[in-house]
Amino acid sequence: MATELYRKYPEERVVGFFRGTSPELVIRDPDLVKRILVTDFQHFYARGFNTHKTVIEPLMKNLFFADGDLWRLIRQRFGSAFSTGKIKAMFPFITARAEKLQLLAEEVVDLEYYDIRELMARYTTDFIGACGFGINMDSLNNENSEFRRLGKRIFHRTPRDAVAAALKFIFPELCKNIHFLAPELEQSVSGLVQQVLQARNYTPCGNNDFIDLLLELKEKGNISVESLEHKEKNGEAKLVELKLDDLLLTAQIFVFFGAGFETSSTTSSFTLHQLAFNSDHQKKVQEEIDRVLLKHNNKITYESINEMHYLEKAFYEAMRLYPSVGFLMRKCTTQNYTFPEIGLTIDEDVKVIIPLQAFHRDEKYFYEPNVYNPDRFTCAQDMKTNYFLPFGEGPRACIAARLGRVLAMAGVAAVLQKFNVEPCEISKLEPIPDPMAVVSEGFIGGLPLKLRRRELVP
């Protein structure tokens, strides 16, 4: 709906509508986008996905879904979790999975086609299993592995999930104890995390994986920050505190698993899909991959990936056409907030929507917006504007953006180092969106492509 309203009113800076009885606002102006996400963040710090302010189901108490003080407390402790040093330490996990990805691609190369979305999901799921849980999930060798089935279930919306979401939206107080996530999903994730924590005796073991990192953060003790929501009588922010217990650890691991494998597999498969339909750009990417890897003993490393600047352009151009999330949502947390640019005042709890895909395909900002053209990004600055926000912006931007970027790029590089990707008979340049997809955009029928071995000159 937000994308349709964005396109229907091209001269407006904002467009209001009602979702049921609740007013919402679609943002069409990049300056207002910056104001919401950055300048006036203190008035829009809530994402607003939780329908009840105080009753939040356990796995939703994570960095992505949490709001207010809970979000700030978690964010304060996890700010360093995805630093350059941490990502470098994790990269051997990526290298190992990239090599296994090439072996899997070799197994399917003689097929008429293979769903590239599934191929990359198995790659990223296997990485999340190794790096997030410290265990081999075998997703690359077995497409029906337990871990891969769990990943599919998280992002497959069943009739039960749809009914639960509708009830919580329509009757938030009455249905506050109904969970978005199905009980069997909560049990599977919690049971898996508890097994790993018990195996490590609840202490870091030197694996350099995500659970080790969480256990290190837990050992630092309680988290304290200045409250976003409460003030002392003198007007100063109250100090709030949080204990990082096993339930909170499990919630963070859940979102690392879910968001990590889904968004990275989405962006990497979209990149390969577009390169399959644009062989000239694919050739440029492969020439760069060959040139860079030659300097690194043909190994995909942290350093080699960060030297692949044309691949980075190809990756961001795919994210422009198919952002991993189609929109950003924020909820006004201030009574009677006024946008100074337009003199519009909105009430507390009004949700504002930033339709990323609409911005990304607006000819006002991008020449021939529906054409895949990595060359439109001439420098890094072109990849950071108020209307191109593949990872969001401001304090609530994706905290793992750098990890997601190198994971996706390494997967694309691994495939294109050994193979060409081509459309098959059933491939569609503009695939049909799946209305049942959750978080990331999915497509009916997947993204089938034909892989062919490259004829490499020694």
C-alpha positions as CSV (number, residue, x, y, z in Angstrom):
1,M,0.0,0.0,0.0
2,A,2.8,2.5,0.9
3,T,4.5,2.0,-2.5
4,E,1.2,2.5,-4.3
5,L,0.5,5.7,-2.4
6,Y,4.1,7.0,-3.0
7,R,3.6,6.6,-6.8
8,K,0.0,7.9,-6.8
9,Y,0.9,11.3,-5.3
10,P,4.2,12.3,-7.0
11,E,4.0,16.0,-6.0
12,E,3.4,15.4,-2.3
13,R,6.0,15.2,0.4
14,V,3.9,13.0,2.7
15,V,0.7,11.0,2.2
16,G,-1.6,10.0,5.0
17,F,-4.0,7.1,5.1
18,F,-5.9,4.9,7.7
19,R,-5.0,1.3,8.4
20,G,-8.3,0.3,10.0
21,T,-8.9,3.1,12.5
22,S,-5.2,4.0,12.9
23,P,-3.7,6.9,10.9
24,E,-0.3,6.3,9.2
25,L,2.0,8.5,7.1
26,V,3.9,7.6,4.0
27,I,7.1,9.7,3.6
28,R,8.1,10.8,0.1
29,D,10.7,13.4,0.8
30,P,14.4,12.5,1.4
31,D,14.9,15.4,3.8
32,L,12.0,14.1,6.0
33,V,13.6,10.6,5.8
34,K,16.8,12.0,7.3
35,R,14.8,13.9,10.0
36,I,13.0,10.7,11.1
37,L,15.9,8.4,11.0
38,V,18.7,10.7,12.1
39,T,18.1,14.3,13.1
40,D,15.0,13.8,15.2
41,F,15.6,10.1,16.0
42,Q,14.6,10.7,19.7
43,H,11.0,11.3,18.5
44,F,11.0,8.2,16.3
45,Y,13.1,5.6,18.0
46,A,10.3,2.9,18.0
47,R,9.8,0.6,15.1
48,G,6.3,-0.2,16.3
49,F,6.2,-3.9,15.3
50,N,5.1,-5.0,18.8
51,T,1.4,-4.4,19.2
52,H,1.5,-4.2,23.0
53,K,3.9,-1.9,24.9
54,T,4.6,-4.1,27.9
55,V,3.8,-7.7,27.0
56,I,6.4,-8.9,24.5
57,E,6.9,-12.5,23.6
58,P,10.4,-13.9,24.5
59,L,12.0,-14.2,21.0
60,M,10.8,-10.7,20.0
61,K,13.0,-9.2,22.7
62,N,15.8,-8.8,20.2
63,L,17.7,-5.9,18.7
64,F,15.4,-5.7,15.6
65,F,12.0,-5.9,17.3
66,A,12.7,-4.2,20.7
67,D,11.7,-0.6,21.2
68,G,12.4,2.1,23.8
69,D,14.7,1.3,26.8
70,L,14.9,-2.4,26.0
71,W,16.3,-1.6,22.5
72,R,18.7,1.0,23.9
73,L,20.0,-1.4,26.5
74,I,20.6,-4.2,24.0
75,R,22.1,-1.8,21.5
76,Q,24.5,-0.3,24.0
77,R,26.0,-3.7,24.8
78,F,26.0,-5.0,21.2
79,G,27.5,-1.9,19.5
80,S,30.9,-3.6,19.2
81,A,29.6,-7.0,18.3
82,F,30.1,-6.4,14.5
83,S,33.2,-4.3,14.5
84,T,35.8,-4.8,11.7
85,G,37.9,-6.8,14.1
86,K,35.1,-9.2,14.9
87,I,34.1,-9.6,11.3
88,K,37.7,-10.4,10.4
89,A,37.8,-13.0,13.1
90,M,34.6,-14.6,11.7
91,F,35.7,-14.6,8.1
92,P,37.4,-18.0,8.1
93,F,33.8,-19.4,8.6
94,I,32.8,-17.6,5.4
95,T,35.8,-18.8,3.5
96,A,35.1,-22.4,4.4
97,R,31.4,-22.1,3.4
98,A,32.3,-20.4,0.2
99,E,34.5,-23.4,-0.8
100,K,31.6,-25.8,0.1
101,L,29.3,-23.6,-2.0
102,Q,31.4,-24.2,-5.0
103,L,31.3,-27.9,-4.5
104,L,27.5,-27.8,-4.2
105,A,27.3,-25.7,-7.4
106,E,29.4,-28.3,-9.1
107,E,26.8,-30.9,-8.2
108,V,23.9,-29.0,-9.8
109,V,25.7,-27.5,-12.8
110,D,24.4,-30.3,-15.1
111,L,20.8,-29.7,-14.1
112,E,18.6,-27.8,-16.5
113,Y,18.2,-25.2,-13.8
114,Y,18.5,-24.7,-10.1
115,D,16.8,-22.2,-7.7
116,I,19.6,-19.8,-7.0
117,R,17.6,-18.5,-4.0
118,E,17.8,-21.9,-2.4
119,L,21.5,-22.3,-3.3
120,M,22.4,-19.1,-1.5
121,A,20.1,-19.8,1.4
122,R,21.9,-23.1,2.0
123,Y,25.2,-21.2,1.9
124,T,24.2,-18.5,4.4
125,T,22.3,-21.0,6.6
126,D,25.4,-23.1,6.9
127,F,27.5,-20.0,7.8
128,I,25.0,-18.9,10.5
129,G,25.1,-22.4,11.9
130,A,28.9,-22.4,12.2
131,C,29.3,-18.8,13.2
132,G,26.2,-18.3,15.2
133,F,25.9,-21.6,16.9
134,G,29.4,-23.1,16.5
135,I,28.1,-26.3,15.1
136,N,28.0,-27.9,11.6
137,M,24.4,-27.7,10.3
138,D,25.2,-29.5,7.0
139,S,22.8,-27.2,5.1
140,L,25.2,-27.2,2.1
141,N,25.3,-31.0,1.9
142,N,21.7,-31.6,2.8
143,E,18.9,-29.4,1.6
144,N,16.6,-31.0,4.1
145,S,18.8,-30.6,7.1
146,E,17.1,-29.7,10.4
147,F,18.6,-26.2,10.4
148,R,17.5,-25.5,6.9
149,R,14.0,-26.6,7.7
150,L,14.0,-24.3,10.7
151,G,15.2,-21.4,8.6
152,K,12.4,-22.0,6.1
153,R,9.8,-22.1,8.8
154,I,10.8,-18.8,10.3
155,F,10.1,-17.0,7.0
156,H,7.1,-19.1,5.9
157,R,3.8,-17.5,7.1
158,T,1.2,-20.2,7.8
159,P,-2.6,-19.5,8.2
160,R,-2.0,-19.8,12.0
161,D,0.6,-17.0,11.8
162,A,-1.6,-14.8,9.7
163,V,-4.6,-15.2,12.1
164,A,-2.4,-14.5,15.1
165,A,-1.0,-11.3,13.6
166,A,-4.4,-10.1,12.6
167,L,-5.8,-10.7,16.1
168,K,-2.9,-9.0,17.8
169,F,-3.3,-6.0,15.5
170,I,-7.1,-5.6,15.9
171,F,-7.3,-6.5,19.6
172,P,-3.9,-5.7,21.0
173,E,-5.0,-5.7,24.7
174,L,-7.3,-8.8,24.5
175,C,-4.7,-10.8,22.4
176,K,-1.5,-9.6,24.1
177,N,-0.6,-13.1,25.2
178,I,-1.0,-14.7,21.7
179,H,2.4,-15.1,20.1
180,F,3.4,-14.1,16.6
181,L,5.8,-17.0,16.5
182,A,4.3,-20.6,16.6
183,P,5.0,-22.6,19.8
184,E,7.0,-25.2,18.0
185,L,9.3,-22.6,16.5
186,E,10.0,-21.0,19.9
187,Q,10.7,-24.5,21.3
188,S,13.0,-25.4,18.5
189,V,15.1,-22.3,18.8
190,S,15.2,-22.2,22.6
191,G,16.1,-25.9,22.8
192,L,18.9,-25.6,20.2
193,V,20.4,-22.5,22.0
194,Q,20.2,-24.3,25.4
195,Q,22.1,-27.3,24.0
196,V,24.9,-25.1,22.8
197,L,25.1,-23.1,26.0
198,Q,25.2,-26.2,28.2
199,A,27.8,-27.8,26.0
200,R,30.0,-24.7,26.6
201,N,29.2,-24.6,30.3
202,Y,27.8,-21.1,29.8
203,T,31.3,-19.7,29.3
204,P,33.2,-18.5,26.1
205,C,35.3,-21.3,24.6
206,G,37.5,-19.3,22.2
207,N,35.5,-20.2,19.0
208,N,35.2,-16.6,17.8
209,D,31.5,-17.3,17.0
210,F,28.4,-15.3,17.9
211,I,27.5,-17.4,20.9
212,D,31.0,-16.9,22.3
213,L,30.6,-13.1,21.8
214,L,27.3,-13.1,23.6
215,L,28.7,-15.1,26.5
216,E,31.6,-12.6,26.7
217,L,29.1,-9.7,26.8
218,K,27.1,-11.5,29.5
219,E,30.2,-11.9,31.7
220,K,30.5,-8.1,31.7
221,G,27.5,-7.9,34.0
222,N,24.4,-5.8,33.9
223,I,23.8,-3.1,31.3
224,S,23.0,0.5,32.3
225,V,21.9,3.4,30.0
226,E,20.0,6.7,30.2
227,S,16.3,6.0,29.6
228,L,14.6,7.1,26.4
229,E,11.2,6.8,28.0
230,H,11.5,8.0,31.6
231,K,12.8,11.1,33.3
232,E,13.6,12.1,36.9
233,K,11.6,14.9,38.6
234,N,14.4,17.4,37.6
235,G,13.9,16.5,33.9
236,E,17.1,14.5,33.5
237,A,16.9,11.0,32.0
238,K,16.5,8.1,34.5
239,L,19.2,5.4,34.6
240,V,17.8,2.0,33.6
241,E,19.4,-1.4,34.0
242,L,19.1,-4.8,32.3
243,K,20.5,-8.2,33.1
244,L,21.5,-10.2,30.0
245,D,19.9,-13.6,30.9
246,D,19.5,-16.7,28.8
247,L,16.1,-15.6,27.4
248,L,17.6,-12.4,26.1
249,L,20.6,-14.3,24.7
250,T,18.3,-16.7,22.9
251,A,16.3,-13.8,21.4
252,Q,19.5,-12.2,20.0
253,I,20.7,-15.5,18.5
254,F,17.2,-16.0,17.0
255,V,17.4,-12.7,15.1
256,F,21.0,-13.3,14.1
257,F,20.0,-16.6,12.6
258,G,16.8,-15.4,11.0
259,A,17.8,-12.0,9.7
260,G,21.4,-13.2,9.0
261,F,20.6,-16.0,6.6
262,E,17.5,-14.6,5.1
263,T,18.8,-11.1,4.1
264,S,22.2,-12.3,2.9
265,S,20.8,-15.1,0.8
266,T,18.2,-12.7,-0.6
267,T,20.7,-10.0,-1.6
268,S,23.3,-12.5,-3.0
269,S,20.7,-14.4,-5.1
270,F,19.2,-11.2,-6.4
271,T,22.7,-10.1,-7.5
272,L,23.3,-13.4,-9.3
273,H,19.8,-13.2,-10.9
274,Q,20.4,-9.7,-12.3
275,L,23.9,-10.7,-13.5
276,A,22.4,-13.7,-15.3
277,F,20.3,-11.3,-17.3
278,N,23.1,-8.8,-17.8
279,S,26.1,-10.8,-19.1
280,D,28.2,-7.7,-19.9
281,H,28.1,-6.7,-16.2
282,Q,28.6,-10.4,-15.2
283,K,31.8,-10.4,-17.3
284,K,33.1,-7.3,-15.6
285,V,32.5,-8.8,-12.2
286,Q,34.2,-12.0,-13.2
287,E,37.2,-10.2,-14.6
288,E,37.6,-8.3,-11.3
289,I,37.2,-11.5,-9.3
290,D,39.9,-13.2,-11.3
291,R,42.3,-10.3,-11.1
292,V,41.8,-9.8,-7.3
293,L,42.0,-13.5,-6.4
294,L,45.2,-13.9,-8.4
295,K,46.8,-11.6,-5.8
296,H,45.4,-13.7,-2.9
297,N,46.4,-17.3,-4.0
298,N,42.8,-17.7,-5.4
299,K,41.4,-17.6,-1.9
300,I,38.3,-15.7,-0.9
301,T,39.5,-13.7,2.1
302,Y,38.3,-10.6,4.0
303,E,41.0,-8.5,2.2
304,S,40.2,-9.9,-1.3
305,I,36.4,-9.3,-1.0
306,N,37.1,-5.7,0.1
307,E,39.1,-5.1,-3.1
308,M,36.2,-6.1,-5.3
309,H,34.8,-2.7,-6.0
310,Y,32.8,-3.5,-9.1
311,L,31.3,-6.6,-7.4
312,E,30.3,-4.2,-4.6
313,K,28.5,-1.9,-7.1
314,A,26.7,-4.9,-8.6
315,F,25.7,-6.0,-5.1
316,Y,24.3,-2.5,-4.2
317,E,22.5,-2.1,-7.6
318,A,20.7,-5.4,-6.9
319,M,19.8,-4.1,-3.4
320,R,18.5,-0.9,-5.1
321,L,16.1,-3.0,-7.3
322,Y,15.2,-5.5,-4.6
323,P,16.0,-4.1,-1.1
324,S,16.1,-6.8,1.5
325,V,13.2,-5.1,3.3
326,G,10.7,-3.1,1.2
327,F,10.1,-0.4,3.7
328,L,11.2,1.1,7.0
329,M,8.6,1.8,9.7
330,R,8.9,4.1,12.7
331,K,6.4,5.1,15.4
332,C,6.2,8.7,16.8
333,T,7.1,8.6,20.5
334,T,6.3,12.3,21.2
335,Q,3.0,14.0,21.8
336,N,2.2,16.5,19.0
337,Y,5.4,16.2,16.9
338,T,5.7,18.8,14.1
339,F,7.7,18.4,10.9
340,P,9.3,21.9,10.6
341,E,9.7,21.6,6.8
342,I,5.9,21.2,6.1
343,G,4.3,22.4,9.4
344,L,2.5,19.1,9.8
345,T,1.8,17.9,13.4
346,I,1.2,14.2,14.2
347,D,0.1,12.5,17.4
348,E,2.0,10.1,19.5
349,D,1.9,6.5,18.3
350,V,1.3,7.5,14.6
351,K,3.4,5.2,12.4
352,V,5.4,6.7,9.6
353,I,6.5,4.5,6.6
354,I,9.5,5.0,4.4
355,P,8.9,2.9,1.2
356,L,12.5,2.0,0.2
357,Q,11.6,0.2,-3.0
358,A,9.5,3.2,-4.2
359,F,12.5,5.6,-3.5
360,H,14.9,3.2,-5.2
361,R,12.8,3.0,-8.3
362,D,11.9,6.7,-8.6
363,E,13.2,8.3,-11.8
364,K,13.6,11.5,-9.9
365,Y,16.6,10.0,-8.1
366,F,17.8,7.3,-10.5
367,Y,18.1,7.5,-14.3
368,E,16.2,4.5,-15.9
369,P,15.3,3.2,-12.5
370,N,14.1,-0.2,-13.6
371,V,17.3,-0.9,-15.5
372,Y,20.1,-2.9,-13.7
373,N,23.2,-0.8,-14.1
374,P,26.0,-1.1,-11.5
375,D,27.9,1.7,-13.3
376,R,25.4,4.3,-11.9
377,F,27.4,4.1,-8.6
378,T,30.6,6.0,-9.5
379,C,31.9,6.2,-5.9
380,A,31.1,5.1,-2.4
381,Q,29.2,8.4,-1.7
382,D,26.7,7.4,-4.4
383,M,25.8,4.4,-2.2
384,K,24.9,6.6,0.8
385,T,22.1,9.0,0.3
386,N,18.8,9.8,2.0
387,Y,16.9,8.0,-0.8
388,F,19.1,5.0,-1.2
389,L,19.0,3.2,2.2
390,P,19.6,-0.6,1.7
391,F,20.6,-1.1,5.3
392,G,18.6,1.8,6.8
393,E,20.2,4.8,8.5
394,G,20.8,6.4,11.9
395,P,21.0,4.6,15.3
396,R,18.6,1.9,14.1
397,A,20.4,1.1,10.9
398,C,21.3,-2.6,10.4
399,I,24.0,-3.3,13.0
400,A,25.3,-6.3,11.0
401,A,25.3,-4.5,7.6
402,R,29.1,-5.0,7.1
403,L,28.9,-8.7,8.0
404,G,25.9,-9.1,5.7
405,R,27.7,-7.3,2.9
406,V,30.9,-9.4,3.0
407,L,28.9,-12.7,3.5
408,A,26.7,-12.0,0.4
409,M,29.6,-10.7,-1.7
410,A,31.8,-13.7,-0.8
411,G,29.0,-16.1,-1.9
412,V,28.6,-14.3,-5.2
413,A,32.3,-14.3,-5.8
414,A,32.5,-18.0,-5.0
415,V,29.9,-18.9,-7.6
416,L,31.2,-16.5,-10.3
417,Q,34.8,-17.6,-9.8
418,K,33.9,-21.1,-11.2
419,F,30.6,-20.6,-13.0
420,N,28.6,-18.4,-15.3
421,V,25.0,-17.9,-14.5
422,E,22.3,-17.7,-17.2
423,P,18.5,-17.4,-17.5
424,C,16.7,-20.7,-18.1
425,E,13.4,-21.2,-19.9
426,I,11.4,-20.5,-16.8
427,S,13.4,-17.5,-15.5
428,K,11.7,-14.2,-15.3
429,L,13.6,-10.9,-15.4
430,E,10.9,-9.4,-13.1
431,P,9.8,-12.4,-11.0
432,I,6.4,-12.5,-9.3
433,P,6.5,-11.3,-5.6
434,D,5.3,-13.8,-3.1
435,P,2.5,-12.2,-0.9
436,M,3.2,-14.7,1.9
437,A,6.9,-13.8,2.2
438,V,8.0,-12.4,5.6
439,V,10.5,-9.6,6.1
440,S,12.5,-10.1,2.9
441,E,10.9,-10.1,-0.5
442,G,10.3,-13.6,-1.9
443,F,9.2,-14.7,-5.3
444,I,6.7,-17.3,-6.5
445,G,8.7,-20.1,-8.1
446,G,12.0,-18.9,-6.7
447,L,14.8,-17.6,-8.9
448,P,15.7,-20.5,-11.3
449,L,18.9,-20.1,-13.2
450,K,21.3,-22.3,-15.3
451,L,24.9,-22.7,-14.1
452,R,27.7,-23.3,-16.6
453,R,31.3,-24.1,-15.8
454,R,33.6,-21.3,-16.8
455,E,36.3,-22.1,-19.3
456,L,39.3,-20.7,-17.4
457,V,42.5,-19.9,-19.1
458,P,45.4,-21.3,-17.0
